[in-house]
Amino acid sequence: MFLSVFDMFKVGVGPSSSHTMGPMVAAARFLDKVRAAPFNVAGLRASLHGSLAFTGIGHATDRATILGLAGFEPESYDAERAEAVLVAIRETRTVTPEGLGPLKFDPNADLIFDYDRPLPGHANGMTLFATDAQGDVVLQQVYYSVGGGFVLTEEELAAGKATDDGPAVPFPFKSAAEMLEMAKASGKSIAAMKRANEISRLGADRLAKGTARIWEVMNGCIERGLTTDGTLPGGLKVRRRAKAIYDALQAERGLNLTAPHTINDWMSTYAMAVNEENAAGGQVVTAPTNGAAGVVPAVLRYYLDHVPGASKAHVEDFLLTAAAIGGLVKYNASISGAEAGCQAEVGSAAAMAAAGLCAVMGGTPEQVENAAEIALEHHLGMTCDPVKGLVQVPCIERNGLGAIKAVSAASLALRGDGQHFVPLDACIETMRQTGRDMHEHYKETSLGGLAVNIPNC
């Protein structure tokens, strides 16, 4: 099993990896099918199902699908150009993806929110259609956005498509137990094993440049969030708070007026800065999803700015360790809120961040595994119930608390010797089972929980 660090950490656009990035990626894949088709195509249509329908407006799934069919992709997304293209599409009722020319597409008629027919493969399902000049369907494809920006066709999902079909890697661990066995046998850290796997596929230069780019985008997102105020879009009138908290913390520095627990406010404001940017549709890094994008960068920023002896030279080790844990969670359970609730998003992110912090603070592989387990265990059962379908309440604060839990989990693990009662593998399997049993109202549909108990929403 091999999931690259660049699979777990992808540069994209907010507010949701599964509901914004995924549909855009699916549309890009469908355009490739249309380009390869041996017949003329005159128009496009799309239908959204399950969670993509229920929370699609709040998660900008409609915009993402339209822009995807117009040729936009998450990593190269240009927000200013996107706004101009959306206006043109609504006026002309056509899209003009590269290599295909003008195709009929009326957003009001050709983008359907199908609330009544969930698709069988996954809660995040969508069907894309190509039509001829008479409006008859000549090509269609079902896609599932399975979390973190990952997209599978109906056929790929049914076939149990492996996450990797490339050449063998040096350390092909599929479970935490295998990971620890390989670490013991090789004498290598989790980061070193992950690095060897990445280099065997990508080369050392691409790995180094890629991880540096990931942290650059993460930290840039934090900085934008810390210096931007105002009200977030979507209708809830949620005020950005990260800047005000950060300004207050800066002003208090050196005054000996703050309690020790104020360090939690630093962690929270870093995470909230990212998730406020995400909620505003800004550039973020899936970590492992957009809805949980603040936890990992917040903990890494905490390490660099607040931990004595911290070094930027350890950033890659942090990210590689976090990606190794995230890969285990995705392979053996889920990172999708629509599939398993927020335990699969912020819970997974906290496990990843705890492992990364533990590793760069000198933790053994056993302590790193323990840190990840502690963080995930104490997110078990967490629902995904975004108010009004927006990735704002409770998502923004939840990332702050996820970062705090991650740091606490790493600290507890470092105080021990790596021996503990609940293995990470058992915790991941428990999360999978809990997600399976969780009512769909609490899995990113906004049909239960806070989403229906906040007045006037």
C-alpha positions in Angstrom: 0.0 0.0 0.0 1.4 3.4 -1.0 -0.3 6.7 -0.6 2.1 9.6 -1.3 2.6 12.5 1.0 1.3 14.5 -2.0 -1.9 12.4 -2.0 -2.6 13.3 1.7 -1.5 16.9 1.3 -2.9 18.5 -1.9 -3.0 22.2 -2.7 -6.5 23.1 -3.5 -9.4 25.5 -2.9 -11.9 25.8 -0.1 -14.3 25.2 1.4 -14.4 21.4 1.0 -12.0 18.8 -0.4 -14.9 16.3 -0.9 -17.6 18.8 -1.9 -15.5 21.4 -3.8 -12.3 19.9 -4.9 -13.7 16.4 -5.6 -16.4 17.5 -8.0 -14.0 19.8 -9.8 -11.6 16.9 -10.2 -14.4 14.6 -11.4 -15.5 17.2 -14.0 -11.9 17.4 -15.3 -11.8 13.6 -15.6 -15.1 13.6 -17.4 -13.9 16.3 -19.9 -11.0 14.0 -20.7 -13.6 11.2 -21.5 -15.5 13.6 -23.7 -12.3 14.7 -25.5 -11.6 11.0 -26.3 -15.2 10.2 -27.4 -15.5 9.2 -31.1 -18.7 11.3 -31.5 -19.7 14.9 -31.4 -20.8 16.4 -28.1 -23.0 19.5 -27.9 -23.8 19.9 -24.2 -23.1 18.8 -20.6 -25.3 18.1 -17.6 -24.7 17.1 -14.0 -26.6 15.6 -11.1 -25.6 15.7 -7.5 -26.7 13.0 -5.0 -26.5 12.3 -1.2 -24.3 14.6 0.8 -23.2 16.5 -2.4 -26.9 17.5 -2.8 -27.8 18.2 0.8 -24.8 20.4 1.6 -23.8 21.3 -2.0 -24.8 24.9 -1.9 -23.0 25.6 1.4 -19.9 23.7 0.2 -19.9 25.5 -3.2 -20.4 22.1 -5.0 -22.5 23.8 -7.6 -19.8 26.4 -8.4 -17.1 23.7 -8.3 -19.0 21.5 -10.7 -19.7 24.3 -13.1 -16.1 25.6 -13.1 -14.8 22.0 -13.4 -16.9 21.5 -16.6 -15.4 24.8 -17.8 -11.9 23.4 -17.4 -10.8 24.7 -13.9 -8.8 22.4 -11.6 -8.1 22.8 -7.9 -4.3 23.3 -7.9 -4.3 26.0 -10.5 -7.5 27.7 -9.4 -7.6 31.4 -10.1 -10.4 33.0 -8.0 -10.6 36.2 -9.9 -10.8 34.5 -13.3 -13.4 32.0 -11.9 -15.8 34.8 -10.9 -15.6 36.2 -14.4 -16.1 32.8 -16.0 -19.1 32.1 -13.8 -20.8 35.3 -14.9 -20.1 34.5 -18.6 -21.5 30.9 -18.2 -24.7 32.2 -16.6 -25.1 34.8 -19.4 -24.3 32.6 -22.4 -25.5 29.2 -20.9 -22.3 27.6 -22.4 -19.0 26.4 -21.1 -15.8 26.4 -23.2 -13.3 23.9 -21.9 -10.0 23.7 -23.7 -10.1 21.4 -26.7 -13.9 21.1 -26.8 -15.2 24.5 -27.9 -18.5 25.9 -26.7 -20.8 23.3 -25.1 -24.4 24.0 -24.0 -24.7 24.2 -20.2 -27.4 26.1 -18.4 -26.6 26.1 -14.6 -30.3 26.5 -13.8 -31.4 23.6 -15.9 -28.4 21.3 -16.3 -27.2 21.1 -12.7 -29.6 19.0 -10.7 -29.6 18.6 -6.9 -31.2 15.1 -6.5 -32.1 14.8 -2.8 -34.2 11.7 -3.2 -31.9 9.3 -4.9 -28.6 8.6 -3.2 -26.1 6.6 -5.2 -25.2 3.3 -3.8 -21.4 3.5 -3.7 -20.7 6.4 -1.4 -22.6 9.4 0.2 -20.8 11.8 -2.1 -22.0 10.8 -5.6 -22.5 12.6 -8.8 -23.3 11.8 -12.4 -22.0 13.7 -15.4 -23.6 13.6 -18.8 -22.6 14.6 -22.3 -25.4 15.2 -24.8 -25.7 15.5 -28.6 -27.3 18.4 -30.6 -30.8 17.0 -29.8 -30.1 16.9 -26.1 -29.9 13.1 -25.9 -27.3 11.6 -23.6 -24.5 10.0 -25.5 -22.0 9.6 -22.6 -22.4 9.4 -18.8 -20.2 8.6 -15.8 -20.9 8.2 -12.1 -18.1 9.6 -9.8 -17.7 9.3 -6.1 -15.8 12.0 -4.1 -14.5 9.8 -1.3 -12.8 12.5 0.8 -9.6 14.5 0.7 -10.1 15.4 -2.9 -9.9 11.7 -4.0 -12.3 10.7 -6.8 -13.2 7.3 -8.1 -15.5 6.3 -10.9 -18.4 3.9 -10.2 -16.4 1.1 -11.9 -13.2 1.8 -9.9 -15.1 1.8 -6.6 -17.0 -1.4 -7.5 -13.7 -3.1 -8.5 -12.1 -2.2 -5.1 -9.5 -0.2 -6.9 -6.3 -0.1 -5.0 -4.9 3.2 -3.9 -1.7 2.3 -5.7 -0.7 0.3 -8.7 2.9 1.3 -9.1 6.1 -0.6 -8.5 6.9 -1.9 -5.0 8.2 0.4 -2.3 10.8 -0.5 0.3 8.4 -0.3 3.3 4.9 -1.3 2.1 3.1 -1.2 5.5 -0.7 -1.4 5.4 -1.2 -1.2 9.2 0.3 0.4 12.2 1.5 -3.0 13.4 3.3 -3.6 10.1 4.8 -0.1 10.3 6.2 -0.7 13.8 7.6 -4.2 12.8 9.3 -2.6 9.8 10.7 0.2 11.9 12.1 -2.2 14.4 13.6 -4.5 11.8 15.2 -1.6 9.8 16.1 0.7 12.7 14.5 3.5 10.8 12.0 6.1 11.9 8.6 6.3 10.4 9.6 9.4 8.5 12.7 7.7 7.2 10.7 4.7 5.9 8.1 7.1 4.4 11.0 9.1 2.8 12.5 5.9 1.3 9.1 5.0 -0.2 8.6 8.5 -1.7 12.1 8.6 -3.1 11.6 5.2 -4.8 8.7 6.7 -6.8 9.5 10.4 -7.1 13.1 11.0 -6.5 14.8 13.0 -3.7 14.7 16.4 -5.5 10.9 16.2 -6.2 10.2 15.1 -2.7 12.2 18.0 -1.1 10.7 20.6 -3.4 7.2 19.2 -3.0 7.2 19.1 0.8 8.7 22.6 0.9 5.9 23.8 -1.3 3.3 22.1 0.9 4.5 23.9 4.0 4.9 27.2 2.1 1.2 27.0 1.1 0.1 25.9 4.6 2.0 28.7 6.3 0.9 31.3 3.7 -2.7 30.3 4.5 -2.1 30.8 8.2 -0.6 34.3 7.5 -3.5 35.4 5.4 -5.9 34.2 8.1 -4.0 36.1 10.8 -4.1 39.4 8.9 -7.7 39.3 7.5 -10.9 40.2 9.3 -14.5 40.7 8.2 -17.4 38.4 7.8 -17.4 35.1 6.1 -19.7 34.4 3.1 -22.7 32.1 3.2 -25.4 33.9 5.1 -24.5 32.9 8.7 -22.6 36.2 9.2 -19.8 34.4 11.0 -17.1 36.9 11.9 -13.5 36.1 11.4 -11.8 35.9 14.8 -8.3 34.7 14.2 -6.8 38.1 13.5 -8.3 39.7 16.6 -7.1 36.9 18.8 -3.7 36.9 17.2 -3.3 40.7 17.6 -4.3 40.4 21.3 -1.8 37.6 21.9 0.9 39.6 20.2 0.2 42.6 22.4 0.3 40.4 25.6 3.7 39.0 24.8 6.4 39.9 27.3 4.0 41.4 29.8 3.9 38.4 32.2 0.1 38.8 32.4 -0.9 35.6 30.7 -1.7 32.2 32.2 0.1 29.1 31.0 -3.0 27.8 29.2 -2.8 30.8 26.9 -0.6 28.6 24.7 -3.9 26.9 23.7 -5.0 30.2 22.2 -2.0 30.3 20.0 -2.7 26.9 18.6 -6.3 27.7 18.1 -5.8 30.9 16.3 -3.3 29.3 13.9 -5.9 26.6 13.1 -8.8 29.0 12.9 -6.8 31.2 10.6 -6.6 28.4 8.1 -10.2 27.3 8.4 -11.5 30.9 8.0 -9.5 31.1 4.8 -11.0 27.8 3.8 -14.5 28.9 4.5 -13.9 32.0 2.4 -12.9 29.8 -0.6 -9.2 30.5 -0.3 -6.2 28.4 -1.2 -5.6 25.6 1.3 -3.9 22.2 1.6 -6.0 19.1 2.3 -4.7 17.8 5.6 -6.2 15.3 5.1 -9.3 17.2 4.0 -10.3 20.9 3.7 -12.7 20.8 6.6 -9.8 19.6 8.8 -7.1 21.6 7.0 -6.2 23.7 10.1 -5.0 21.1 12.5 -1.7 19.9 10.9 -0.4 23.4 10.0 -1.4 24.8 13.4 0.6 22.1 15.2 3.5 22.5 12.9 3.5 26.3 13.3 3.2 25.8 17.1 6.3 23.6 17.0 8.3 26.1 15.0 7.3 29.2 16.9 6.9 27.9 20.5 8.9 24.8 21.1 12.5 25.3 22.2 15.1 23.8 19.8 12.6 23.5 17.0 14.1 23.5 13.5 12.7 24.1 10.0 14.9 21.2 9.0 12.4 18.9 10.7 9.4 20.1 8.7 9.7 17.3 6.1 9.9 14.7 8.9 6.8 16.1 10.4 4.8 16.0 7.1 6.1 12.6 6.2 5.2 11.1 9.6 1.7 12.7 9.4 1.2 11.4 5.9 2.1 7.9 6.9 -0.6 8.0 9.7 -3.1 9.6 7.4 -2.5 6.9 4.8 -3.2 4.2 7.3 -6.5 5.8 8.3 -7.6 6.3 4.7 -6.6 2.8 3.7 -8.3 1.0 6.6 -11.2 3.3 7.4 -12.1 6.8 6.0 -11.2 10.4 5.9 -14.6 11.5 4.6 -17.1 13.3 6.9 -19.9 12.2 4.6 -18.9 8.6 5.2 -17.9 8.5 8.8 -18.6 11.9 10.4 -16.1 14.5 11.7 -14.1 11.8 13.6 -12.8 10.9 10.1 -11.8 14.4 9.3 -10.7 16.4 12.4 -10.0 13.1 14.2 -7.7 11.9 11.5 -6.0 15.3 11.2 -5.4 15.3 15.0 -3.8 11.8 14.8 -1.6 12.9 11.9 -0.5 16.1 13.7 0.1 14.3 17.0 2.3 11.8 15.2 4.2 14.5 13.4 4.9 16.5 16.5 5.9 13.5 18.5 8.3 12.5 15.8 10.1 15.8 15.5 10.4 16.0 19.3 12.4 12.8 19.4 9.7 10.2 19.8 10.3 6.6 19.0 8.1 4.9 16.4 6.2 3.3 19.3 5.6 6.7 20.9 4.5 8.2 17.5 2.0 5.4 17.0 0.8 6.0 20.6 0.4 9.7 20.0 -1.7 9.1 16.9 -3.9 6.6 18.7 -4.5 8.9 21.7 -5.6 11.8 19.4 -7.9 9.6 17.2 -9.4 7.8 20.2 -10.6 11.0 21.7 -12.4 12.1 18.6 -14.3 8.8 18.2 -18.0 9.4 17.6 -17.7 13.0 16.5 -20.5 14.0 14.1 -20.3 16.1 11.0 -23.2 18.6 11.3 -22.3 21.9 9.6 -24.9 24.6 10.2 -26.5 25.6 6.9 -24.2 23.3 5.1 -21.3 25.7 5.5 -17.8 24.7 6.7 -17.9 27.3 9.5 -19.9 26.2 12.5 -18.7 24.1 14.3 -15.8 23.4 11.9 -13.6 26.4 12.4 -13.4 26.1 16.2 -13.3 22.3 16.0 -9.9 22.6 14.2 -8.6 24.7 17.0 -9.6 22.1 19.6 -8.2 19.3 17.3 -4.8 21.0 17.3 -4.9 21.3 21.1 -5.8 17.6 21.4 -3.0 16.7 19.0 -0.4 18.5 21.1 -1.7 17.0 24.3 -1.6 13.5 22.7 2.0 13.9 21.6 3.0 15.2 25.0 1.4 12.3 26.8 3.0 9.8 24.4 6.4 11.3 24.9 6.0 10.9 28.7 5.6 7.2 28.2 7.7 4.4 26.6 5.4 3.6 23.7 3.6 0.8 25.4 -0.2 1.3 25.7 -3.5 -0.5 25.9 -5.3 0.4 22.7 -3.4 -0.2 19.4 -3.8 2.4 16.7 -5.1 -0.3 14.3 -7.9 -1.1 16.8 -8.7 2.6 17.1 -8.9 3.0 13.3 -11.1 0.0 13.0 -13.4 1.4 15.8 -13.6 4.6 13.9 -14.6 2.7 10.7 -17.3 0.8 12.6 -18.6 3.9 14.3 -18.9 5.7 11.0 -20.7 2.8 9.5 -23.3 2.8 12.4 -23.7 6.5 12.5 -27.0 7.9 11.3 -26.8 9.7 8.0 -28.2 12.8 9.6 -24.9 13.2 11.3 -22.7 12.6 8.3 -22.4 15.9 6.4 -26.0 16.2 5.4 -26.9 19.1 7.7 -30.1 17.1 8.7 -29.2 16.7 12.4 -27.2 17.9 15.3 -26.2 21.6 15.4 -27.4 22.0 11.9 -31.1 21.7 13.0 -30.9 23.1 16.5 -29.5 26.6 15.9 -32.4 29.0 15.6 -33.0 31.0 12.4 -30.5 29.0 10.3 
